[in-house]
Amino acid sequence: MPRYDFRCRACGSTFEVSRPMSASDDPASCPEGHDDTVKLLSTVAMTGGAAAPRPAGGGGGCCGGGCCS
């Protein structure tokens, strides 16, 4: 289930709420009980072992591999 970041305008705390995407725009109360909150724009962080292996030899990408001459 997706997690959404919110910030409370009353006390300044930042907190996460897990909810379905269909409820992503619903208001959220902060853990202190304040209702004046705003949903934050967040970035997605992917971690784990599913990344592609790095090429051997240290050359990578166009500028690192010498193809930009």
Buried (B, 14 or more C-beta within 10 A) or exposed (E): EEEBBBBBEEEEEEBEBEEEEEEEEEEBBBEEEBEEBEBEEEEEEEEEEEEEEEEEEEEEEEEEEEEEE
